[in-house]
């Protein structure tokens, strides 16, 4: 049995309500830890979890009602989850298990396992230096596409250690996302925070070893590690719930859609992943930036007439319209239908604006306005005259909504930039080549001097490996998750609203349970109903404790 040290910390985690739909806002916490390092969590038996290699930590967490709770949990520091790691700094995970809350013992032996990633911008994340829950560190923000953002984009990163003081972003800036591990722990769940390789890391030879599909391979390997240790690791390994924001949300979606897909077997074997299932039970995805090969067209369909933050002018309309035409063809091929009860049949480029308004945007505005006091609602409506308020419901047009949102974040193309400057171009880099085109249109209009007239031969397979839509539409995967929690801010211009709406429609079309809502007037990275997500986990997993 390995030595167990006990640390005592005073940690305060505050998440406050904001005006609107019972919103959860920012988080602030600080802590002081006693000296001494935690016991190593690696096992001489390879990928075998050591149940005794934990540190016991006592904290104080303050919930959304402002009530402080004394929480004691067991913490396992960085555990390498593959037997042939390329870089253990990223290919490791941490585990936190509650054992006592407010003096009452907690039995988490059969609790859901929340797999909370902090990946942003498809950039690497690490738990190597973590000394407690919330210790995963994401190295990047969401890719800026063809232009930098005029406003700060949220990431889901957290402090490297609870002993470091930190204040997360306000509502709309991902504060709720930063609080994910702590809130899940307070609910009595087992929390696992995985690191993963990302697009910016290179070896001594200058070779990029974290580009696509490294991140999804690593997350799958982490799931396999957990499932191969059923009965040894606390928690129900058949009830793993993934959660992530932005690129992390995209990877969470992909993890859910591609469970046990044979497409990844060779890559997982090469990584030394455990011989176990990588299917998960449920997916939580906030503002997922995914379906990258079609994201440029979807973006122009959505934001083509809006001015750009960096220039104050509309983008090249010739390029915008060409991309919109490509999107219309793609959307028609999907043959997706509106959610049950929406009154919409096949979703096309011609009716998607009406669908988004009636199915998501107007209900989001209604929820927000209904939660305001009469005087605050009157003030808001006076400042936003495009909204009609009748019989307790908000109404407006798509055109007025676009005007309300204002400037778009990205230039065109937003994802496969002609000059290879987008983060997503880097995501498809290979070897010592930092960035590559991944769409025929981007390649055709390249401005960097690329002479090839065809995409590199490995690109199509990598696109399939990185796109949840492939596993939901082209090759419907029977081992996918059947439970989806998807959220998006209405003012989010990091990608098109259609991207997550298509994801929801595809999953629902297969009969899955889809919980998809918008946050009114919130931007990229918003997560303002985290307590609802925590409650949803208990509901879909059937957890009664």
C-alpha positions as CSV (number, residue, x, y, z in Angstrom):
1,X,0.0,0.0,0.0
2,X,1.4,3.4,-1.0
3,X,1.8,6.2,1.5
4,X,-1.2,8.6,1.7
5,X,-0.5,12.1,2.7
6,X,-3.2,14.5,4.0
7,X,-3.3,18.1,2.9
8,X,-5.6,20.6,4.4
9,X,-6.7,23.6,2.3
10,X,-9.1,26.4,2.6
11,X,-10.7,26.7,-0.8
12,X,-13.6,29.0,-1.6
13,X,-15.4,28.5,-4.9
14,X,-18.1,31.0,-5.6
15,X,-20.5,30.9,-8.5
16,X,-23.0,33.7,-8.6
17,X,-26.4,34.0,-10.3
18,X,-26.8,36.7,-13.0
19,X,-29.9,38.4,-14.5
20,X,-31.5,36.0,-17.0
21,X,-32.3,32.4,-17.0
22,X,-31.1,31.4,-13.5
23,X,-27.7,31.9,-14.9
24,X,-24.5,30.7,-13.3
25,X,-21.7,33.3,-13.6
26,X,-18.1,33.7,-12.5
27,X,-16.0,31.7,-10.2
28,X,-13.3,32.7,-7.8
29,X,-11.3,30.5,-5.6
30,X,-8.1,30.5,-3.6
31,X,-6.3,28.0,-1.5
32,X,-3.3,27.4,0.7
33,X,-1.7,24.0,0.8
34,X,0.6,22.4,3.3
35,X,4.1,21.5,2.0
36,X,4.9,18.1,0.7
37,X,4.3,16.4,-2.6
38,X,1.6,14.0,-3.3
39,X,2.4,10.3,-3.7
40,X,3.2,9.1,-7.2
41,X,0.1,7.6,-8.9
42,X,1.9,5.5,-11.5
43,X,1.8,1.7,-11.1
44,X,4.6,-0.7,-11.9
45,X,1.9,-2.9,-13.4
46,X,1.6,-0.7,-16.5
47,X,-1.9,0.6,-17.1
48,X,-3.3,-0.6,-13.8
49,X,-4.8,2.0,-11.5
50,X,-3.4,2.0,-8.0
51,X,-6.4,2.7,-5.6
52,X,-4.1,3.5,-2.7
53,X,-1.9,6.1,-4.4
54,X,-3.9,9.1,-3.4
55,X,-3.6,12.3,-1.4
56,X,-6.4,13.3,0.9
57,X,-7.4,17.0,0.5
58,X,-10.0,19.0,2.5
59,X,-11.5,22.1,1.0
60,X,-14.4,24.5,1.4
61,X,-16.6,24.9,-1.6
62,X,-19.3,27.5,-1.8
63,X,-22.3,26.6,-4.0
64,X,-24.6,28.7,-6.2
65,X,-26.8,29.6,-3.2
66,X,-23.7,31.0,-1.3
67,X,-23.6,28.1,1.1
68,X,-20.2,26.9,2.1
69,X,-19.5,23.1,2.2
70,X,-16.6,21.3,3.8
71,X,-15.4,18.7,1.2
72,X,-12.8,16.0,1.6
73,X,-11.7,14.2,-1.5
74,X,-9.0,11.7,-2.6
75,X,-6.7,13.0,-5.3
76,X,-4.5,11.0,-7.7
77,X,-1.8,13.1,-9.3
78,X,-0.8,12.7,-13.0
79,X,-1.2,9.1,-14.2
80,X,0.0,8.2,-17.7
81,X,-2.9,6.6,-19.5
82,X,-1.0,4.9,-22.4
83,X,1.9,2.4,-22.3
84,X,3.8,4.0,-25.3
85,X,3.5,7.7,-24.5
86,X,4.8,10.2,-27.0
87,X,4.9,12.8,-24.2
88,X,3.7,12.0,-20.7
89,X,3.4,15.7,-19.9
90,X,0.2,15.7,-22.0
91,X,-0.8,12.0,-22.1
92,X,-1.8,11.8,-18.4
93,X,-4.8,12.3,-16.2
94,X,-5.8,13.3,-12.7
95,X,-8.6,11.8,-10.6
96,X,-10.6,13.4,-7.8
97,X,-13.1,11.3,-5.7
98,X,-15.3,12.9,-2.9
99,X,-15.3,11.0,0.4
100,X,-17.0,13.4,2.7
101,X,-19.2,16.5,2.3
102,X,-20.3,18.5,5.3
103,X,-19.3,15.7,7.7
104,X,-21.3,13.1,5.8
105,X,-19.5,10.2,4.2
106,X,-19.9,10.0,0.4
107,X,-19.7,6.6,-1.3
108,X,-18.7,7.5,-4.9
109,X,-17.9,3.9,-5.8
110,X,-20.8,3.8,-8.3
111,X,-21.0,7.5,-9.1
112,X,-20.9,8.9,-12.7
113,X,-17.4,9.8,-13.9
114,X,-17.2,13.3,-15.3
115,X,-14.3,13.5,-17.9
116,X,-13.7,17.3,-18.0
117,X,-11.2,18.5,-20.6
118,X,-9.9,22.1,-20.9
119,X,-8.8,21.9,-24.5
120,X,-9.2,25.2,-26.3
121,X,-8.2,26.0,-29.9
122,X,-7.1,22.4,-30.5
123,X,-4.1,23.3,-28.4
124,X,-2.4,21.0,-25.9
125,X,-3.5,20.6,-22.3
126,X,-1.6,19.2,-19.3
127,X,-2.2,17.9,-15.8
128,X,1.5,17.2,-15.1
129,X,1.9,19.8,-12.4
130,X,-1.6,19.5,-10.9
131,X,-1.8,19.2,-7.2
132,X,-5.6,19.1,-6.8
133,X,-8.9,19.3,-8.6
134,X,-9.2,21.9,-11.3
135,X,-5.5,21.5,-12.0
136,X,-5.7,20.9,-15.8
137,X,-4.1,23.6,-17.8
138,X,-5.1,24.5,-21.4
139,X,-2.3,26.2,-23.4
140,X,-4.5,28.0,-25.9
141,X,-7.6,29.9,-26.7
142,X,-10.0,29.2,-29.6
143,X,-8.3,29.6,-33.0
144,X,-8.8,33.1,-34.4
145,X,-9.4,32.0,-37.9
146,X,-8.5,34.7,-40.4
147,X,-8.5,37.5,-38.0
148,X,-8.0,38.2,-34.3
149,X,-11.0,38.8,-32.1
150,X,-11.9,42.3,-30.9
151,X,-13.2,40.8,-27.7
152,X,-11.7,38.2,-25.4
153,X,-12.7,34.7,-26.3
154,X,-13.2,32.4,-23.4
155,X,-11.2,29.3,-22.7
156,X,-12.0,26.5,-20.4
157,X,-8.7,26.5,-18.7
158,X,-8.2,26.4,-14.9
159,X,-5.4,27.1,-12.5
160,X,-2.5,24.7,-12.4
161,X,-3.1,24.1,-8.7
162,X,-5.9,25.0,-6.3
163,X,-3.2,26.7,-4.3
164,X,-2.9,29.4,-6.9
165,X,-5.4,32.2,-6.7
166,X,-7.6,32.6,-9.8
167,X,-10.6,34.5,-11.0
168,X,-12.5,33.1,-13.9
169,X,-14.2,35.2,-16.6
170,X,-17.6,36.7,-16.0
171,X,-20.8,35.2,-17.5
172,X,-20.3,34.6,-21.2
173,X,-16.6,34.2,-20.6
174,X,-16.6,30.5,-19.6
175,X,-16.5,31.0,-15.8
176,X,-19.0,28.1,-15.4
177,X,-16.8,25.9,-17.5
178,X,-13.8,26.6,-15.4
179,X,-15.8,25.5,-12.3
180,X,-16.9,22.2,-13.9
181,X,-14.6,19.9,-12.0
182,X,-15.3,21.5,-8.6
183,X,-19.1,21.6,-9.1
184,X,-19.1,17.9,-10.2
185,X,-17.1,17.0,-7.1
186,X,-19.5,18.9,-4.9
187,X,-22.3,16.9,-6.5
188,X,-20.6,13.7,-5.4
189,X,-19.3,12.6,-8.8
190,X,-15.9,11.2,-9.6
191,X,-13.9,13.8,-11.6
192,X,-11.3,12.9,-14.2
193,X,-9.3,15.6,-15.9
194,X,-7.3,14.4,-18.9
195,X,-4.4,16.1,-20.6
196,X,-4.0,15.7,-24.4
197,X,-1.5,16.6,-27.1
198,X,-2.3,19.7,-29.2
199,X,-1.4,21.4,-32.5
200,X,1.4,23.7,-31.4
201,X,3.9,21.3,-29.8
202,X,7.0,20.2,-31.6
203,X,9.9,17.8,-30.9
204,X,13.6,18.6,-31.2
205,X,13.5,18.0,-34.9
206,X,10.8,20.6,-35.3
207,X,8.1,18.0,-36.1
208,X,4.5,18.7,-34.9
209,X,3.3,15.7,-32.9
210,X,0.0,17.0,-31.6
211,X,-1.9,17.8,-34.7
212,X,-5.0,15.9,-35.9
213,X,-6.0,13.4,-34.8
214,X,-3.7,13.3,-31.7
215,X,-6.2,15.0,-29.3
216,X,-9.1,12.6,-30.0
217,X,-6.7,9.6,-29.8
218,X,-5.5,10.8,-26.4
219,X,-9.0,11.3,-25.1
220,X,-10.1,7.9,-26.3
221,X,-7.0,6.4,-24.7
222,X,-8.0,8.1,-21.4
223,X,-11.4,6.6,-21.6
224,X,-9.9,3.2,-22.3
225,X,-7.7,3.5,-19.3
226,X,-10.7,4.2,-17.1
227,X,-12.8,1.4,-18.5
228,X,-9.9,-1.1,-18.3
229,X,-9.7,-0.3,-14.6
230,X,-13.3,-1.1,-13.8
231,X,-13.5,-2.2,-10.2
232,X,-10.2,-0.6,-9.3
233,X,-10.9,3.0,-10.0
234,X,-13.7,4.6,-8.1
235,X,-16.9,5.5,-10.0
236,X,-19.0,3.8,-12.6
237,X,-16.9,3.3,-15.7
238,X,-20.1,2.5,-17.7
239,X,-21.4,6.0,-16.9
240,X,-18.6,8.3,-18.2
241,X,-19.8,11.8,-19.1
242,X,-17.5,14.0,-21.2
243,X,-17.5,17.8,-21.0
244,X,-15.7,20.4,-23.0
245,X,-15.9,23.9,-24.4
246,X,-15.0,25.3,-27.9
247,X,-12.5,22.8,-29.5
248,X,-12.9,20.9,-26.2
249,X,-16.7,20.8,-26.9
250,X,-16.0,19.6,-30.4
251,X,-13.7,16.8,-29.1
252,X,-16.3,16.0,-26.4
253,X,-18.9,15.6,-29.2
254,X,-16.5,13.5,-31.3
255,X,-15.7,11.3,-28.3
256,X,-19.4,10.7,-27.9
257,X,-20.1,10.1,-31.6
258,X,-17.2,7.8,-32.3
259,X,-17.2,5.4,-29.4
260,X,-15.5,2.1,-30.3
261,X,-15.1,3.1,-33.9
262,X,-12.7,0.8,-35.7
263,X,-11.3,3.9,-37.5
264,X,-9.1,4.7,-34.5
265,X,-7.9,1.1,-33.6
266,X,-4.5,1.3,-35.3
267,X,-3.7,4.7,-33.8
268,X,-4.8,3.6,-30.3
269,X,-2.7,0.5,-30.6
270,X,0.3,2.5,-31.7
271,X,-0.2,4.8,-28.6
272,X,-0.3,1.8,-26.3
273,X,-3.9,2.4,-25.2
274,X,-5.6,-0.2,-23.0
275,X,-7.5,-3.0,-24.6
276,X,-11.0,-1.7,-23.6
277,X,-14.0,0.2,-24.9
278,X,-13.6,3.9,-25.5
279,X,-17.4,4.5,-25.7
280,X,-18.9,7.0,-23.3
281,X,-22.3,7.3,-21.8
282,X,-23.1,11.0,-22.3
283,X,-21.7,14.1,-23.9
284,X,-21.6,17.7,-22.7
285,X,-20.5,20.2,-25.5
286,X,-20.5,24.0,-25.2
287,X,-20.0,26.0,-28.4
288,X,-18.3,23.1,-30.3
289,X,-16.2,24.2,-33.2
290,X,-16.4,21.2,-35.4
291,X,-17.3,19.9,-38.9
292,X,-14.3,21.9,-40.0
293,X,-14.4,21.0,-43.7
294,X,-17.8,22.6,-44.0
295,X,-17.4,25.3,-41.3
296,X,-16.3,28.0,-43.8
297,X,-19.5,27.7,-45.8
298,X,-21.7,27.5,-42.7
299,X,-20.0,30.6,-41.3
300,X,-20.6,32.7,-44.4
301,X,-24.3,31.5,-44.5
302,X,-24.6,32.7,-41.0
303,X,-22.5,35.9,-40.8
304,X,-21.8,36.7,-44.5
305,X,-23.4,40.2,-44.4
306,X,-22.1,41.2,-40.9
307,X,-19.1,43.5,-40.7
308,X,-15.9,42.1,-39.3
309,X,-14.5,43.1,-35.9
310,X,-11.0,43.7,-37.1
311,X,-11.9,45.8,-40.2
312,X,-15.4,47.2,-39.6
313,X,-16.2,46.2,-43.2
314,X,-18.0,43.2,-44.8
315,X,-15.8,40.5,-46.2
316,X,-15.2,39.8,-49.9
317,X,-18.7,39.0,-51.0
318,X,-17.5,36.9,-54.0
319,X,-15.7,34.5,-51.6
320,X,-18.5,34.7,-49.1
321,X,-21.2,33.8,-51.7
322,X,-19.1,31.0,-53.2
323,X,-18.7,29.4,-49.7
324,X,-22.4,29.9,-49.0
325,X,-23.2,28.0,-52.2
326,X,-20.9,25.1,-51.1
327,X,-22.7,25.0,-47.8
328,X,-26.1,24.9,-49.4
329,X,-25.1,21.8,-51.4
330,X,-23.7,20.1,-48.2
331,X,-26.7,20.9,-46.1
332,X,-29.0,19.4,-48.8
333,X,-26.9,16.2,-48.8
334,X,-27.3,15.8,-45.0
335,X,-31.0,15.4,-45.2
336,X,-31.4,16.3,-41.6
337,X,-34.8,17.1,-40.2
338,X,-35.9,19.6,-37.6
339,X,-36.3,18.4,-34.0
340,X,-39.6,16.7,-33.2
341,X,-42.3,19.2,-32.5
342,X,-40.5,22.0,-34.4
343,X,-42.8,21.9,-37.4
344,X,-39.8,21.7,-39.7
345,X,-39.1,18.9,-42.1
346,X,-35.8,18.7,-44.0
347,X,-33.4,21.5,-43.0
348,X,-31.9,23.4,-45.9
349,X,-30.0,26.6,-46.5
350,X,-33.3,28.2,-47.5
351,X,-35.2,27.5,-44.2
352,X,-32.5,27.2,-41.6
353,X,-32.8,30.8,-40.6
354,X,-36.5,30.4,-39.8
355,X,-35.7,27.2,-38.0
356,X,-33.0,28.7,-35.8
357,X,-35.2,31.7,-34.9
358,X,-38.3,29.7,-34.0
359,X,-36.6,26.6,-32.4
360,X,-33.8,28.3,-30.5
361,X,-33.4,32.0,-30.7
362,X,-36.9,33.2,-29.8
363,X,-37.2,30.7,-26.9
364,X,-33.8,31.8,-25.6
365,X,-34.8,35.5,-25.7
366,X,-38.1,34.6,-24.1
367,X,-36.4,32.7,-21.2
368,X,-34.0,35.6,-20.6
369,X,-36.7,38.3,-20.7
370,X,-39.2,36.3,-18.6
371,X,-36.6,36.1,-15.8
372,X,-36.1,39.8,-15.6
373,X,-38.1,42.1,-13.4
374,X,-40.8,44.1,-15.1
375,X,-38.7,47.3,-14.9
376,X,-35.6,45.6,-16.2
377,X,-37.5,43.9,-19.0
378,X,-39.0,47.2,-20.0
379,X,-35.6,48.8,-20.1
380,X,-34.2,46.0,-22.2
381,X,-37.0,46.0,-24.7
382,X,-36.7,49.8,-25.0
383,X,-33.1,49.4,-25.9
384,X,-33.8,46.5,-28.3
385,X,-36.9,47.6,-30.2
386,X,-36.4,44.8,-32.8
387,X,-38.0,42.4,-30.3
388,X,-41.7,42.2,-29.9
389,X,-43.0,41.0,-26.5
390,X,-46.5,39.5,-26.7
391,X,-48.2,37.1,-24.3
392,X,-44.9,36.5,-22.6
393,X,-43.0,35.5,-25.7
394,X,-40.3,37.2,-27.7
395,X,-40.4,37.6,-31.5
396,X,-38.1,39.0,-34.1
397,X,-36.7,38.3,-37.6
398,X,-33.4,36.6,-38.6
399,X,-32.2,39.8,-40.2
400,X,-32.9,41.9,-37.1
401,X,-31.1,39.2,-35.0
402,X,-28.0,39.5,-37.1
403,X,-28.0,43.3,-36.7
404,X,-28.4,42.8,-33.0
405,X,-25.3,40.6,-32.8
406,X,-23.2,43.0,-34.8
407,X,-19.7,42.4,-36.0
408,X,-18.5,38.9,-36.7
409,X,-15.2,37.7,-35.2
410,X,-13.5,36.2,-38.3
411,X,-12.6,37.1,-41.8
412,X,-13.1,34.8,-44.8
413,X,-12.5,32.0,-45.0
414,X,-12.8,31.7,-41.3
415,X,-11.2,28.2,-40.9
416,X,-9.2,27.2,-44.0
417,X,-7.5,30.6,-44.5
418,X,-6.0,31.3,-47.9
419,X,-2.8,32.3,-46.2
420,X,-2.8,29.3,-43.8
421,X,-3.0,31.6,-40.8
422,X,-6.0,29.9,-39.1
423,X,-5.5,27.7,-36.1
424,X,-7.3,25.0,-38.0
425,X,-4.7,25.1,-40.7
426,X,-2.1,24.3,-38.0
427,X,-4.4,21.5,-36.7
428,X,-3.9,19.7,-40.0
429,X,-0.1,20.3,-40.1
430,X,2.1,17.3,-40.4
431,X,5.8,16.6,-39.8
432,X,7.7,19.9,-40.0
433,X,4.9,21.5,-42.0
434,X,3.1,23.8,-39.6
435,X,-0.1,24.4,-41.5
436,X,-1.9,22.8,-44.5
437,X,-5.1,23.4,-46.4
438,X,-7.9,20.9,-45.7
439,X,-10.5,22.0,-48.2
440,X,-10.3,22.1,-52.0
441,X,-11.5,25.7,-52.0
442,X,-8.9,26.9,-49.6
443,X,-6.1,25.1,-51.6
444,X,-7.4,26.5,-54.9
445,X,-7.2,30.0,-53.6
446,X,-3.9,29.6,-51.6
447,X,-1.8,32.8,-51.3
448,X,1.3,31.2,-49.8
449,X,2.8,29.7,-52.9
450,X,1.5,26.1,-52.5
451,X,1.9,24.5,-55.9
452,X,-0.2,21.3,-55.3
453,X,-3.6,21.2,-57.0
454,X,-4.8,18.3,-54.8
455,X,-5.2,18.0,-51.1
456,X,-2.6,15.8,-49.4
457,X,-3.7,12.2,-49.5
458,X,-4.0,11.8,-45.7
459,X,-6.4,14.8,-45.3
460,X,-9.7,13.0,-46.1
461,X,-9.1,10.3,-43.5
462,X,-8.1,12.9,-40.9
463,X,-11.2,14.9,-41.5
464,X,-13.3,11.8,-40.8
465,X,-11.3,11.1,-37.7
466,X,-12.0,14.7,-36.4
467,X,-15.7,15.1,-37.4
468,X,-18.5,13.8,-35.2
469,X,-20.9,14.3,-38.2
470,X,-19.1,11.5,-40.0
471,X,-20.0,9.1,-37.2
472,X,-23.6,10.4,-37.0
473,X,-24.6,10.8,-40.6
474,X,-22.2,9.1,-43.1
475,X,-21.4,6.1,-40.9
476,X,-24.0,6.1,-38.1
477,X,-22.2,4.6,-35.2
478,X,-24.3,2.2,-33.0
479,X,-21.8,2.6,-30.1
480,X,-22.2,6.4,-29.9
481,X,-23.4,8.1,-26.8
482,X,-27.2,8.4,-26.7
483,X,-27.3,11.5,-24.4
484,X,-26.3,15.0,-25.6
485,X,-26.1,18.3,-23.7
486,X,-25.3,21.1,-26.2
487,X,-25.1,24.8,-25.4
488,X,-24.3,27.9,-27.5
489,X,-24.3,31.7,-26.8
490,X,-26.5,33.6,-29.2
491,X,-23.8,36.2,-29.7
492,X,-21.1,33.6,-30.5
493,X,-19.5,34.4,-33.8
494,X,-16.6,32.0,-33.5
495,X,-18.4,29.6,-35.7
496,X,-21.9,29.2,-37.3
497,X,-24.9,28.5,-35.3
498,X,-25.7,25.8,-37.8
499,X,-22.7,23.7,-36.7
500,X,-24.1,22.8,-33.3
501,X,-27.7,22.8,-34.6
502,X,-26.8,20.2,-37.2
503,X,-25.1,18.1,-34.5
504,X,-28.2,18.2,-32.4
505,X,-30.4,17.4,-35.4
506,X,-28.2,14.5,-36.5
507,X,-28.2,12.9,-33.0
508,X,-31.9,13.5,-32.5
509,X,-32.6,11.9,-35.9
510,X,-31.0,8.7,-34.7
511,X,-33.3,8.7,-31.7
512,X,-30.8,10.1,-29.1
513,X,-31.8,12.2,-26.1
514,X,-30.7,15.8,-27.1
515,X,-30.8,18.7,-24.7
516,X,-29.9,21.8,-26.8
517,X,-30.4,25.4,-25.7
518,X,-29.0,28.8,-26.4
519,X,-27.8,31.4,-23.9
520,X,-29.3,34.8,-24.9
521,X,-26.7,37.6,-25.5
522,X,-23.8,35.4,-24.4
523,X,-20.6,34.9,-26.4
524,X,-18.2,32.2,-27.1
525,X,-17.3,30.0,-24.1
526,X,-20.5,30.8,-22.1
527,X,-21.7,28.2,-19.6
528,X,-24.3,29.8,-17.4
529,X,-26.4,26.8,-16.3
530,X,-23.7,24.5,-14.9
531,X,-25.9,23.3,-12.0
532,X,-28.5,22.2,-14.5
533,X,-25.9,20.1,-16.3
534,X,-24.8,18.6,-13.0
535,X,-28.5,17.6,-12.3
536,X,-28.9,16.4,-15.9
537,X,-26.0,14.0,-15.4
538,X,-27.8,12.4,-12.4
539,X,-31.0,12.2,-14.5
540,X,-29.6,10.5,-17.6
541,X,-27.3,8.1,-15.7
542,X,-29.9,7.2,-13.2
543,X,-27.7,8.0,-10.3
544,X,-29.7,8.3,-7.1
545,X,-27.1,9.1,-4.4
